[in-house]
Each structure stands twice: as structure tokens, then as C-alpha cells.
Amino acid sequence: MPTGKRMIMSRTPLRVSFLGGGTDIKEYYSAHGGAVVSAAINKYIHIIVNKKFDNKIRVSYSRTEIVSTPDELAHPLVREALKLLDITKAVEILSISDIPSEGTGLGSSSSFTVGLLNALHAWQGEHAPSNQLAQEACRIEREIVKDPGGKQDQYIAAFGGLRLFEFLPDEQVSVNYVLMGDGGRKVLDDSLMLLYTGQTRSSSDILRTQIGGMQDKLDYYTAIKDMAYSCFRALERSDIEETGRLLDEGWQFKKRLSHGITNKTIDDLYNRAKNAGAYGGKITGAGGGGFLLLLVDPDKKEDVRKELNHLVEQDIKVETYGSRIVYVGE
């Protein structure tokens, strides 16, 4: 453990998933292999780690905890990260998120875990590469805490950029950068729209239901995986309209995976966006609320805004970098 008083700050992006979500869940990829196209976005979770003047552990998020040992912490991700890195005392941790982190479908839980691990490793004087951060975050979230879900969120938070991840049955993960020229990337950024539906949901409940019914809907998952590869190829051609069409097709399949992924309000918002000129889109994350992600001809964006003018829009673009240490103080 460091003996100095240095402060560390990590910055970790949130994400939007384009296609393939659900095939990164162990119950699917362990038998069939999964594939997901995801993008890190320029909205972040910042984690600050500092030496505490006494031997207590202080953790500040939506509440503040001050305890003597990691085992006393109520926050499961912080508790298990400290235990994994054998940090037992005299540490203060603060998290700050650009977007509210509960039920918004932007992968905030995994971005938090990846950013926390990155900051704690740096605080101990260690460099943790992206692959290590993703693996450790998956271990904490999926194996130790046993939150339901897949592996794409941890990997895109750690690696950043626009990626195709392939999740192999032997637990290996192939990380593929989507190769777009600067012009294509600008068109993609200019075509993205992210609008808050005003609804939040428990992704864990939706995912548990989804996993429970997976064996009866394997054909849907295989179709969604195939669409991820088609999306990868369309993006490399900078074909944003085709990417939007695939998003639309994928959303129609995703709605069939589990009850709770959509509802009448979400369907109405989506249909209005399509009628106003959106190529296609989806609800982010597990569904049921959070953000509406759209791909829209830049010339039609104002029409979509007018149609959905009661929704709060976030200005987003693809973030090139994954989790980074952005401040080291003394």
C-alpha cells in the first residue's frame, strides 16, 4: 500500500450498444459464442481515490459509508474491488457520474467497476492494462457479486472506441476495432442521438427473465449475433443508413426476448422517431426504460427533436479511449 498522500482520478466512459447484446451472456456464449458491437461515448464516471488521514475506509457515492474493514461496506462492487486488491484501510473513494447511474442502460455499473479498479491499481503504483481491468471487473460483477448480465460493458469501458467483441466459449474475448476513416467517424457522430425517456428500470429483473427463457429463443439470439457482424461490416463501409436499418431490425428481435424490454410508451416514442426520419434505433441496455438511441440523417435531426421535444437529449459522440488515469497528485 502506498505510504504517500497522492490522489488518483480515473475517467471511464459510458457506452451504447449497437447490436449483439444478449449474446455476451454466459448462458449463450458458452455454447454458441457471442458477438457485440459497442461504442464508448463521451459521458464519463470519475473515480477519485485518496489516502485517508486515519485507518478508516470512506466511500462516497449516492450515500456515504465510513467503515473499518472492506467487509463492512454495503456497496458490493467497492467491497469486492478492495478485497481483490488487498486494500484494507486508510483509503477514501469518491465517484462522480455525468449521467444518473441507476437504470439508464448506459453500462454505468461496469464503467464504475472498471474505473474503480483502474484508480485503485494506480493508487498502489501499478499499471493495469485494459484486458486485465475488463477481466477483473467481470470477475467481480458476474462471479463474485453474481449480478446477471453479459461481458460487453466491462470490455467497452476498459478498451473504449467503437469495437466488435467476440465472446468465445472458452472465455477468451476477441477485441476488434471498427476501422472507419475520419470522415466516416464524423458522419457517425453527427448521426447519433441519445434521448432520455424519463423511465428507469431494474435491468437485473429483465435480465433474469431473459436468461430464464433463453433456451426457447436461441434462434433469435443467433439472428441478433449475425446482425452484429453485419453491423460491423456496415460501419467499416461508413454506411450509416444501413447501420440504422440493422439497429431497427435488431430492436424488433430484441423486443421478443423477454417481457419488460419494451412497453407502450417506449414503442410510441420509437415509432414517432422513425416517422420523423430516424433510420433506426433501440432502447439502451436491457430495455424497459433509460435512453433511446437513434441513428438519424443529420438533416432530419431537427424533425426528430420537434417530434420528441419533451425528451432530454444528450449530445454524444464516440469516445476513442477507454478507462484512463487523468490525474495523479501528491
Residue frames as qw, qx, qy, qz and C-alpha x, y, z in Angstrom:
[[0.000, 0.888, 0.460, 0.000, 0.00, 0.00, 0.00],
 [0.386, 0.618, -0.053, 0.683, 1.34, 3.47, -0.81],
 [0.492, -0.453, -0.445, 0.596, 2.76, 5.48, 2.04],
 [0.146, 0.049, 0.095, 0.983, 2.40, 8.89, 0.41],
 [0.249, 0.504, 0.525, -0.640, -0.65, 11.13, 0.15],
 [0.040, 0.131, -0.569, -0.811, -1.13, 11.12, -3.59],
 [0.582, 0.400, 0.421, -0.569, -4.58, 11.42, -5.09],
 [0.184, -0.012, 0.836, 0.518, -5.63, 9.43, -8.18],
 [0.554, 0.432, 0.256, -0.664, -8.51, 10.17, -10.54],
 [0.299, 0.073, 0.854, 0.420, -9.72, 7.81, -13.26],
 [0.485, 0.388, -0.007, -0.784, -12.11, 8.68, -16.09],
 [0.275, 0.052, 0.945, 0.170, -14.12, 5.86, -17.63],
 [0.328, 0.039, -0.363, -0.871, -16.62, 6.20, -20.48],
 [0.652, 0.230, 0.553, -0.466, -20.20, 5.04, -20.52],
 [0.143, -0.118, 0.837, 0.514, -21.35, 3.11, -23.58],
 [0.718, 0.302, 0.090, -0.621, -24.08, 2.48, -26.11],
 [0.474, -0.070, 0.859, 0.182, -24.51, -0.98, -27.57],
 [0.391, 0.319, -0.412, -0.759, -25.44, -1.22, -31.25],
 [0.860, 0.091, -0.292, -0.409, -26.09, -4.90, -31.94],
 [0.624, 0.204, -0.737, 0.160, -25.49, -8.32, -30.44],
 [0.266, -0.385, 0.550, -0.691, -26.47, -7.53, -26.85],
 [0.872, -0.127, 0.195, -0.431, -27.57, -10.68, -25.05],
 [0.921, 0.280, -0.258, 0.083, -25.13, -12.94, -26.88],
 [0.264, 0.574, -0.575, 0.519, -22.45, -11.82, -24.39],
 [0.692, -0.441, 0.310, -0.480, -24.33, -13.61, -21.58],
 [0.169, -0.420, 0.891, -0.017, -22.55, -16.75, -20.41],
 [0.650, 0.191, 0.676, -0.291, -25.62, -18.93, -20.83],
 [0.713, 0.671, 0.078, -0.188, -25.45, -18.18, -24.57],
 [0.343, 0.797, -0.493, -0.061, -21.79, -17.63, -25.49],
 [0.433, -0.456, 0.773, -0.081, -20.51, -20.67, -23.55],
 [0.703, 0.215, 0.678, -0.015, -22.36, -22.88, -26.03],
 [0.586, 0.691, 0.399, 0.141, -22.61, -20.78, -29.19],
 [0.462, -0.029, 0.115, 0.879, -20.14, -17.89, -28.98],
 [0.070, 0.867, 0.429, -0.243, -21.33, -14.28, -28.89],
 [0.430, 0.207, 0.218, 0.851, -20.64, -11.05, -30.77],
 [0.084, -0.867, -0.416, 0.261, -21.47, -7.47, -29.83],
 [0.384, 0.468, 0.100, 0.790, -20.80, -4.10, -31.47],
 [0.376, -0.801, -0.369, 0.283, -20.45, -1.40, -28.80],
 [0.359, 0.630, -0.035, 0.687, -19.26, 2.19, -28.64],
 [0.406, -0.436, -0.406, 0.693, -17.81, 4.14, -25.74],
 [0.101, 0.836, 0.347, 0.413, -19.31, 7.64, -25.54],
 [0.305, 0.371, -0.274, 0.833, -18.12, 10.97, -24.23],
 [0.575, -0.634, 0.028, -0.515, -20.02, 10.69, -20.96],
 [0.490, 0.351, -0.705, 0.374, -18.00, 9.50, -18.01],
 [0.740, -0.647, -0.180, -0.033, -17.73, 8.19, -14.50],
 [0.260, 0.678, -0.493, 0.480, -14.89, 9.72, -12.49],
 [0.837, -0.454, -0.286, 0.107, -13.42, 7.88, -9.52],
 [0.077, 0.784, -0.419, 0.450, -11.19, 9.68, -7.04],
 [0.874, -0.301, -0.329, 0.192, -9.03, 7.67, -4.63],
 [0.069, 0.774, -0.356, 0.519, -7.10, 9.35, -1.86],
 [0.491, -0.010, -0.738, 0.462, -5.25, 8.32, 1.30],
 [0.476, -0.762, -0.296, -0.323, -7.43, 8.84, 4.37],
 [0.022, 0.708, -0.477, 0.520, -5.78, 10.51, 7.34],
 [0.582, -0.360, 0.626, -0.374, -6.89, 7.73, 9.69],
 [0.130, -0.178, 0.959, 0.178, -7.26, 3.98, 9.16],
 [0.555, 0.414, 0.556, -0.461, -10.93, 4.10, 8.19],
 [0.240, 0.191, 0.732, 0.609, -12.40, 3.42, 4.75],
 [0.280, 0.556, 0.305, -0.721, -14.67, 6.18, 3.44],
 [0.234, 0.218, 0.770, 0.552, -16.75, 5.63, 0.28],
 [0.254, 0.507, 0.261, -0.781, -18.97, 8.36, -1.14],
 [0.078, 0.222, 0.772, 0.590, -21.50, 7.68, -3.92],
 [0.332, -0.563, -0.414, -0.634, -25.27, 8.29, -3.60],
 [0.678, -0.722, -0.084, -0.105, -24.64, 7.72, 0.11],
 [0.189, 0.710, -0.593, 0.329, -21.54, 7.86, 2.30],
 [0.928, -0.303, -0.218, 0.018, -20.10, 4.91, 4.17],
 [0.053, 0.725, -0.594, 0.344, -17.34, 5.08, 6.77],
 [0.965, -0.216, -0.093, -0.114, -16.18, 1.65, 7.96],
 [0.452, -0.708, 0.537, 0.073, -13.17, -0.09, 9.48],
 [0.435, -0.183, 0.829, 0.299, -12.87, -3.03, 7.06],
 [0.259, 0.133, -0.604, -0.742, -13.94, -3.74, 3.46],
 [0.177, -0.264, -0.946, -0.062, -16.32, -6.48, 4.64],
 [0.023, 0.513, 0.582, -0.630, -18.43, -3.86, 6.41],
 [0.142, 0.247, -0.290, -0.914, -19.18, -1.97, 3.18],
 [0.599, 0.424, 0.549, -0.400, -22.71, -2.18, 1.83],
 [0.522, 0.696, -0.266, -0.415, -21.59, -1.27, -1.71],
 [0.941, -0.053, 0.327, 0.064, -20.77, -4.70, -3.16],
 [0.730, 0.613, -0.034, 0.299, -18.57, -3.55, -6.03],
 [0.018, 0.832, -0.409, 0.375, -16.37, -1.35, -3.86],
 [0.747, -0.480, 0.417, -0.194, -16.19, -4.03, -1.18],
 [0.946, 0.105, 0.272, 0.140, -15.05, -6.72, -3.61],
 [0.546, 0.753, -0.155, 0.333, -12.64, -4.44, -5.50],
 [0.230, -0.796, 0.462, -0.316, -10.86, -3.53, -2.26],
 [0.838, -0.295, 0.451, -0.087, -10.69, -7.20, -1.26],
 [0.880, 0.434, 0.091, 0.166, -9.41, -8.23, -4.70],
 [0.443, 0.720, -0.262, 0.465, -6.56, -5.71, -4.46],
 [0.704, -0.301, -0.469, 0.439, -5.98, -6.38, -0.74],
 [0.050, 0.434, -0.146, 0.887, -6.63, -2.78, 0.31],
 [0.469, -0.425, -0.756, 0.164, -7.82, -2.95, 3.91],
 [0.325, -0.758, -0.368, 0.430, -7.65, 0.53, 5.42],
 [0.258, -0.612, 0.088, 0.742, -6.84, 4.26, 5.11],
 [0.198, 0.135, 0.631, 0.738, -8.50, 4.94, 1.79],
 [0.310, 0.544, 0.356, -0.694, -11.14, 7.39, 0.63],
 [0.242, 0.185, 0.782, 0.544, -13.15, 6.81, -2.58],
 [0.312, 0.545, 0.256, -0.735, -15.47, 9.25, -4.35],
 [0.359, 0.270, 0.761, 0.468, -17.48, 8.63, -7.53],
 [0.251, 0.559, 0.087, -0.786, -18.99, 11.27, -9.84],
 [0.451, 0.303, 0.779, 0.313, -21.13, 10.41, -12.88],
 [0.047, 0.074, -0.306, -0.948, -22.06, 12.63, -15.82],
 [0.569, -0.189, -0.461, -0.654, -25.41, 10.83, -16.12],
 [0.665, -0.343, 0.427, -0.507, -27.50, 9.33, -13.28],
 [0.133, 0.394, -0.903, -0.110, -26.31, 5.78, -12.94],
 [0.411, 0.097, 0.836, -0.351, -29.43, 3.89, -11.97],
 [0.530, 0.453, 0.706, -0.127, -31.40, 2.13, -14.67],
 [0.287, 0.761, -0.115, -0.570, -30.33, 4.22, -17.66],
 [0.898, 0.341, 0.276, 0.041, -28.90, 1.43, -19.80],
 [0.382, 0.869, -0.304, 0.080, -25.50, 3.02, -20.47],
 [0.848, 0.129, -0.414, 0.306, -23.40, 0.42, -18.69],
 [0.129, -0.824, 0.273, -0.479, -22.73, 2.62, -15.68],
 [0.840, -0.495, 0.200, -0.095, -22.27, -0.21, -13.19],
 [0.912, 0.098, 0.112, 0.382, -19.45, -1.75, -15.22],
 [0.358, 0.736, -0.103, 0.566, -17.90, 1.64, -16.02],
 [0.474, -0.785, 0.225, -0.328, -17.87, 2.27, -12.27],
 [0.921, -0.310, 0.212, 0.101, -16.19, -1.07, -11.56],
 [0.776, 0.390, 0.052, 0.492, -13.59, -0.69, -14.32],
 [0.126, 0.813, -0.128, 0.553, -12.82, 2.91, -13.29],
 [0.649, -0.701, 0.209, -0.210, -12.57, 1.94, -9.63],
 [0.940, -0.110, 0.167, 0.275, -10.16, -0.90, -10.36],
 [0.591, 0.591, -0.007, 0.548, -8.07, 1.35, -12.60],
 [0.142, -0.844, 0.183, -0.484, -7.84, 4.03, -9.91],
 [0.792, -0.562, 0.223, -0.090, -7.05, 1.54, -7.13],
 [0.903, 0.140, 0.081, 0.398, -4.32, -0.15, -9.16],
 [0.375, 0.698, -0.086, 0.604, -2.78, 3.27, -9.90],
 [0.449, -0.802, 0.156, -0.362, -3.08, 4.23, -6.23],
 [0.885, -0.378, 0.248, 0.113, -0.97, 1.17, -5.43],
 [0.123, -0.719, 0.541, 0.418, 1.59, 2.20, -8.03],
 [0.514, 0.055, 0.822, 0.238, 0.52, -0.42, -10.58],
 [0.372, 0.322, -0.368, -0.789, -0.47, -0.14, -14.23],
 [0.562, 0.207, 0.783, -0.170, -3.40, -2.38, -15.16],
 [0.032, 0.097, -0.642, -0.760, -3.85, -2.89, -18.93],
 [0.561, 0.012, -0.132, -0.817, -7.30, -2.81, -20.48],
 [0.682, -0.017, -0.692, -0.238, -7.68, -6.57, -20.72],
 [0.336, -0.053, -0.777, 0.530, -6.84, -7.01, -17.05],
 [0.247, 0.042, 0.307, -0.918, -9.34, -4.33, -16.00],
 [0.661, 0.013, -0.348, -0.664, -12.11, -5.95, -18.05],
 [0.631, -0.021, -0.775, 0.028, -11.36, -9.43, -16.71],
 [0.187, -0.058, -0.690, 0.697, -11.23, -8.27, -13.09],
 [0.398, 0.035, 0.119, -0.909, -14.46, -6.30, -13.47],
 [0.707, -0.013, -0.538, -0.460, -16.20, -9.34, -15.00],
 [0.484, -0.025, -0.816, 0.315, -14.94, -11.49, -12.14],
 [0.045, 0.069, 0.534, -0.842, -16.31, -9.10, -9.52],
 [0.498, 0.100, -0.007, -0.861, -19.67, -8.39, -11.17],
 [0.758, 0.103, -0.445, -0.466, -20.51, -11.78, -12.63],
 [0.673, 0.058, -0.722, 0.150, -18.68, -14.34, -10.49],
 [0.256, -0.021, -0.661, 0.705, -18.44, -12.79, -7.01],
 [0.304, 0.133, 0.291, -0.897, -21.39, -10.41, -6.70],
 [0.224, 0.264, 0.926, 0.150, -23.35, -12.53, -9.22],
 [0.367, 0.542, 0.112, -0.748, -25.19, -9.67, -10.88],
 [0.705, 0.388, 0.581, 0.120, -26.90, -11.04, -14.01],
 [0.315, 0.885, -0.111, -0.326, -25.70, -9.81, -17.39],
 [0.872, 0.428, -0.005, 0.236, -23.02, -10.11, -20.01],
 [0.701, -0.351, 0.095, 0.614, -19.42, -9.04, -20.53],
 [0.450, 0.622, 0.267, 0.583, -19.63, -6.33, -23.17],
 [0.196, -0.958, -0.102, -0.184, -19.97, -3.44, -20.70],
 [0.663, -0.642, 0.222, 0.314, -16.74, -4.20, -18.87],
 [0.699, 0.074, 0.400, 0.588, -14.79, -4.60, -22.10],
 [0.292, 0.746, 0.285, 0.526, -16.00, -1.44, -23.84],
 [0.363, -0.931, -0.011, -0.034, -15.42, 0.57, -20.65],
 [0.705, -0.495, 0.314, 0.400, -11.86, -0.72, -20.46],
 [0.598, 0.103, 0.498, 0.619, -10.96, -0.52, -24.18],
 [0.151, 0.654, 0.062, -0.739, -13.07, 2.41, -25.43],
 [0.048, 0.269, -0.650, -0.709, -13.64, 3.25, -29.09],
 [0.782, 0.235, -0.036, -0.576, -16.01, 1.52, -31.48],
 [0.116, -0.393, 0.912, 0.008, -15.50, -2.22, -31.21],
 [0.854, -0.016, -0.368, -0.367, -16.69, -5.65, -32.21],
 [0.321, -0.452, 0.775, -0.304, -16.21, -8.02, -29.27],
 [0.767, 0.053, -0.570, -0.290, -16.39, -11.76, -29.84],
 [0.530, -0.464, 0.562, -0.433, -17.08, -13.80, -26.70],
 [0.543, 0.289, -0.766, -0.183, -15.76, -17.31, -27.17],
 [0.854, -0.350, -0.298, -0.244, -16.94, -20.49, -25.41],
 [0.780, -0.050, -0.404, 0.475, -13.50, -20.92, -23.76],
 [0.362, -0.833, -0.255, 0.331, -13.90, -17.49, -22.05],
 [0.441, -0.120, 0.251, 0.853, -11.46, -15.78, -24.40],
 [0.254, 0.851, 0.326, -0.326, -12.55, -12.41, -25.79],
 [0.543, 0.228, 0.377, 0.715, -11.51, -11.17, -29.23],
 [0.023, -0.790, -0.207, 0.576, -11.33, -7.36, -29.36],
 [0.495, 0.347, 0.510, 0.611, -11.71, -5.90, -32.86],
 [0.012, -0.502, -0.074, 0.862, -11.51, -2.18, -33.64],
 [0.515, 0.704, 0.489, 0.007, -14.06, -0.97, -36.19],
 [0.441, -0.183, 0.305, 0.824, -11.89, 0.64, -38.86],
 [0.262, 0.865, 0.425, 0.046, -13.54, 3.85, -40.04],
 [0.448, 0.337, 0.040, 0.827, -11.88, 6.83, -41.65],
 [0.096, -0.228, -0.355, 0.901, -12.14, 10.25, -40.05],
 [0.331, -0.043, -0.320, -0.887, -14.93, 11.18, -42.47],
 [0.563, -0.277, -0.733, -0.263, -16.98, 8.10, -41.63],
 [0.391, -0.311, -0.661, 0.559, -16.49, 8.62, -37.90],
 [0.068, 0.119, 0.127, -0.982, -17.68, 12.23, -38.20],
 [0.485, -0.158, -0.500, -0.700, -20.80, 11.13, -40.07],
 [0.551, -0.313, -0.769, 0.091, -21.49, 8.54, -37.37],
 [0.240, -0.258, -0.488, 0.798, -21.02, 11.10, -34.59],
 [0.209, 0.058, -0.105, -0.971, -23.24, 13.58, -36.41],
 [0.537, -0.169, -0.627, -0.538, -25.94, 10.92, -36.83],
 [0.383, -0.213, -0.827, 0.353, -26.13, 9.77, -33.21],
 [0.373, -0.522, 0.010, -0.767, -28.99, 10.90, -31.00],
 [0.394, -0.158, -0.831, 0.359, -29.47, 9.89, -27.36],
 [0.360, -0.452, -0.082, -0.812, -32.70, 10.91, -25.65],
 [0.021, -0.049, 0.844, -0.533, -33.76, 10.18, -22.07],
 [0.337, -0.397, -0.741, -0.424, -37.16, 8.52, -21.87],
 [0.373, -0.479, 0.235, -0.759, -37.70, 9.60, -18.28],
 [0.926, -0.254, -0.060, -0.275, -38.22, 5.98, -17.27],
 [0.025, 0.553, -0.819, 0.149, -35.81, 3.85, -15.28],
 [0.925, -0.077, -0.210, -0.308, -35.99, 0.12, -14.68],
 [0.621, -0.520, 0.586, -0.001, -34.27, -2.76, -12.92],
 [0.519, 0.531, -0.608, -0.282, -32.04, -4.33, -15.54],
 [0.116, -0.268, 0.935, -0.203, -31.42, -7.27, -13.19],
 [0.602, 0.243, 0.599, -0.468, -35.10, -8.25, -13.22],
 [0.682, 0.596, -0.138, -0.401, -35.31, -8.05, -17.03],
 [0.300, 0.567, -0.763, -0.077, -32.05, -9.98, -17.48],
 [0.332, -0.143, 0.886, -0.290, -33.07, -12.76, -15.09],
 [0.704, 0.408, 0.395, -0.427, -36.32, -13.24, -17.00],
 [0.551, 0.685, -0.373, -0.296, -34.43, -13.10, -20.29],
 [0.062, 0.468, -0.881, 0.040, -31.88, -15.71, -19.18],
 [0.520, 0.025, 0.761, -0.387, -34.61, -17.97, -17.86],
 [0.730, 0.513, 0.332, -0.305, -36.29, -18.08, -21.28],
 [0.051, 0.687, -0.559, -0.462, -33.14, -18.17, -23.39],
 [0.331, -0.116, 0.913, 0.211, -33.26, -21.83, -24.46],
 [0.459, 0.576, 0.664, -0.129, -36.65, -21.33, -26.06],
 [0.334, 0.921, 0.094, -0.178, -35.42, -18.40, -28.18],
 [0.626, -0.372, 0.428, 0.535, -31.97, -19.46, -29.37],
 [0.516, 0.500, 0.493, 0.490, -32.87, -18.67, -32.99],
 [0.001, -0.981, -0.162, -0.110, -33.49, -15.03, -32.02],
 [0.498, -0.760, 0.282, 0.308, -30.09, -14.80, -30.31],
 [0.661, -0.002, 0.530, 0.531, -28.35, -16.32, -33.31],
 [0.344, 0.761, 0.398, 0.379, -30.06, -13.79, -35.61],
 [0.218, -0.975, 0.009, 0.037, -29.00, -10.95, -33.31],
 [0.631, -0.486, 0.413, 0.441, -25.41, -12.22, -33.33],
 [0.586, 0.341, 0.518, 0.521, -25.40, -12.39, -37.13],
 [0.124, 0.932, 0.261, 0.218, -26.68, -8.80, -37.23],
 [0.455, -0.814, 0.182, 0.312, -23.72, -7.71, -35.08],
 [0.598, -0.136, 0.524, 0.591, -21.33, -8.94, -37.79],
 [0.344, 0.666, 0.503, 0.430, -23.44, -7.20, -40.46],
 [0.178, -0.976, -0.122, 0.045, -23.33, -4.00, -38.39],
 [0.587, -0.544, 0.338, 0.495, -19.53, -4.30, -38.10],
 [0.519, 0.193, 0.559, 0.617, -19.21, -4.52, -41.89],
 [0.138, 0.851, 0.425, 0.277, -21.66, -1.66, -42.49],
 [0.336, -0.912, 0.023, 0.235, -19.77, 0.61, -40.11],
 [0.577, -0.342, 0.444, 0.594, -16.45, -0.19, -41.78],
 [0.360, 0.455, 0.559, 0.592, -18.09, 0.92, -45.06],
 [0.008, -0.180, -0.202, 0.963, -19.30, 4.08, -43.25],
 [0.285, -0.343, -0.663, -0.601, -22.83, 3.07, -44.29],
 [0.131, -0.018, 0.574, -0.808, -24.78, 4.80, -41.52],
 [0.653, 0.027, -0.120, -0.747, -28.18, 4.29, -43.14],
 [0.745, 0.048, -0.653, -0.130, -27.62, 0.52, -43.33],
 [0.262, 0.078, -0.750, 0.602, -26.38, 0.54, -39.74],
 [0.384, -0.017, 0.301, -0.873, -29.60, 2.28, -38.72],
 [0.758, 0.037, -0.380, -0.529, -31.67, -0.27, -40.62],
 [0.610, 0.061, -0.767, 0.190, -29.85, -3.06, -38.79],
 [0.027, -0.079, 0.603, -0.794, -30.46, -1.33, -35.46],
 [0.616, -0.002, 0.009, -0.788, -34.15, -1.25, -36.28],
 [0.784, 0.070, -0.568, -0.242, -34.17, -4.93, -37.24],
 [0.417, 0.113, -0.770, 0.470, -32.24, -5.84, -34.11],
 [0.266, -0.097, 0.429, -0.858, -34.65, -3.89, -31.92],
 [0.758, -0.017, -0.225, -0.612, -37.61, -5.81, -33.38],
 [0.739, 0.054, -0.667, 0.083, -35.86, -9.07, -32.45],
 [0.204, 0.187, -0.657, 0.702, -34.76, -7.86, -29.03],
 [0.497, -0.201, 0.159, -0.829, -38.33, -7.00, -28.04],
 [0.857, -0.054, -0.373, -0.351, -39.21, -10.70, -28.40],
 [0.471, 0.285, -0.754, 0.357, -36.54, -11.91, -25.96],
 [0.277, -0.260, -0.753, 0.537, -38.31, -11.06, -22.71],
 [0.193, -0.833, -0.477, -0.201, -41.32, -9.34, -21.23],
 [0.425, -0.816, -0.118, 0.373, -40.39, -5.89, -19.94],
 [0.556, -0.037, 0.304, 0.773, -37.89, -4.94, -22.65],
 [0.014, -0.230, -0.290, -0.929, -40.41, -2.52, -24.10],
 [0.112, 0.518, 0.709, -0.465, -43.80, -1.01, -23.27],
 [0.319, 0.780, 0.521, 0.136, -46.47, 1.09, -24.93],
 [0.089, -0.952, 0.039, 0.289, -44.74, 4.40, -24.12],
 [0.405, -0.485, 0.590, 0.503, -41.39, 3.25, -25.50],
 [0.476, 0.324, 0.733, 0.362, -42.99, 1.82, -28.64],
 [0.209, 0.909, 0.360, -0.027, -44.80, 5.10, -29.23],
 [0.203, -0.856, 0.266, 0.394, -41.61, 7.16, -28.81],
 [0.471, -0.234, 0.704, 0.477, -39.70, 4.88, -31.15],
 [0.427, 0.544, 0.675, 0.258, -42.39, 4.90, -33.83],
 [0.092, 0.968, 0.167, -0.165, -42.63, 8.68, -33.70],
 [0.309, -0.688, 0.464, 0.465, -38.85, 8.96, -34.11],
 [0.479, 0.080, 0.761, 0.430, -38.94, 6.62, -37.12],
 [0.314, 0.767, 0.551, 0.105, -41.81, 8.57, -38.69],
 [0.053, -0.962, 0.036, 0.266, -39.84, 11.80, -38.20],
 [0.538, 0.773, -0.337, -0.006, -36.89, 10.43, -40.16],
 [0.449, -0.596, 0.665, -0.035, -34.74, 8.21, -37.91],
 [0.485, 0.357, -0.758, -0.250, -33.04, 5.34, -39.75],
 [0.798, -0.251, -0.546, -0.050, -33.45, 3.13, -36.71],
 [0.099, -0.594, 0.517, -0.608, -32.53, 2.74, -33.08],
 [0.658, -0.233, -0.710, 0.094, -33.20, 0.93, -29.83],
 [0.533, -0.807, 0.069, -0.245, -33.58, 1.35, -26.11],
 [0.284, 0.617, -0.674, 0.290, -30.15, 1.14, -24.50],
 [0.223, -0.335, 0.805, -0.435, -29.16, -1.65, -22.15],
 [0.157, 0.140, 0.971, -0.110, -31.56, -4.35, -21.05],
 [0.175, -0.422, -0.606, -0.650, -34.57, -2.26, -22.10],
 [0.348, -0.628, -0.680, 0.151, -37.67, -1.15, -20.25],
 [0.159, -0.969, -0.136, 0.129, -36.53, 2.47, -19.94],
 [0.601, -0.378, 0.250, 0.658, -33.39, 4.57, -19.88],
 [0.055, 0.600, -0.285, -0.746, -32.23, 6.16, -23.13],
 [0.757, 0.559, 0.331, -0.069, -33.49, 5.96, -26.68],
 [0.357, -0.451, 0.530, 0.624, -30.53, 5.62, -29.06],
 [0.645, 0.682, 0.307, -0.158, -31.19, 6.68, -32.65],
 [0.428, -0.151, 0.479, 0.751, -29.28, 6.96, -35.90],
 [0.308, 0.824, 0.398, -0.260, -30.66, 9.87, -37.86],
 [0.512, 0.532, 0.232, 0.633, -29.74, 11.66, -41.07],
 [0.317, -0.267, -0.264, 0.871, -28.21, 14.89, -39.69],
 [0.132, -0.159, -0.303, -0.931, -30.62, 16.87, -41.89],
 [0.542, -0.446, -0.578, -0.415, -33.56, 15.15, -40.16],
 [0.402, -0.124, -0.681, 0.599, -32.38, 15.60, -36.58],
 [0.157, -0.024, 0.218, -0.963, -34.38, 18.76, -36.02],
 [0.628, -0.167, -0.431, -0.626, -37.55, 16.97, -37.15],
 [0.658, -0.200, -0.709, 0.156, -36.92, 14.23, -34.61],
 [0.215, -0.044, -0.496, 0.840, -36.24, 16.79, -31.88],
 [0.374, -0.112, -0.048, -0.919, -39.50, 18.57, -32.60],
 [0.709, -0.187, -0.563, -0.382, -41.42, 15.29, -32.52],
 [0.749, -0.329, -0.513, 0.260, -39.83, 14.25, -29.20],
 [0.155, 0.661, -0.182, 0.711, -39.32, 17.71, -27.75],
 [0.641, -0.670, 0.080, -0.364, -40.29, 16.64, -24.23],
 [0.950, -0.157, -0.069, 0.262, -37.31, 14.27, -24.01],
 [0.270, -0.876, 0.329, 0.225, -33.93, 15.45, -22.74],
 [0.844, 0.497, -0.129, 0.154, -31.24, 14.97, -25.38],
 [0.612, -0.629, 0.317, 0.359, -27.60, 14.23, -24.59],
 [0.490, 0.798, -0.323, -0.137, -25.03, 15.40, -27.12],
 [0.797, -0.360, 0.468, 0.126, -22.80, 12.37, -27.66],
 [0.587, 0.651, -0.458, -0.149, -20.02, 11.12, -29.86],
 [0.957, -0.027, -0.243, 0.156, -17.77, 8.06, -29.85],
 [0.371, -0.846, 0.383, -0.017, -15.02, 8.24, -27.23],
 [0.642, 0.540, -0.544, 0.027, -11.73, 6.86, -28.56],
 [0.205, 0.396, -0.782, 0.436, -10.23, 5.94, -25.20],
 [0.676, -0.428, -0.597, -0.060, -11.32, 3.54, -22.50],
 [0.588, -0.791, -0.143, 0.085, -10.67, 3.99, -18.80],
 [0.548, 0.520, -0.237, 0.611, -7.74, 6.31, -18.17],
 [0.509, -0.566, -0.316, 0.566, -5.91, 7.82, -15.23],
 [0.265, 0.797, 0.233, 0.490, -6.37, 11.55, -15.74],
 [0.152, -0.854, 0.248, -0.430, -4.87, 12.93, -12.53],
 [0.809, -0.182, -0.409, 0.382, -2.05, 11.91, -10.20],
 [0.130, -0.883, 0.128, -0.432, -1.44, 14.29, -7.32],
 [0.526, 0.166, -0.645, 0.530, 0.88, 14.33, -4.37]]
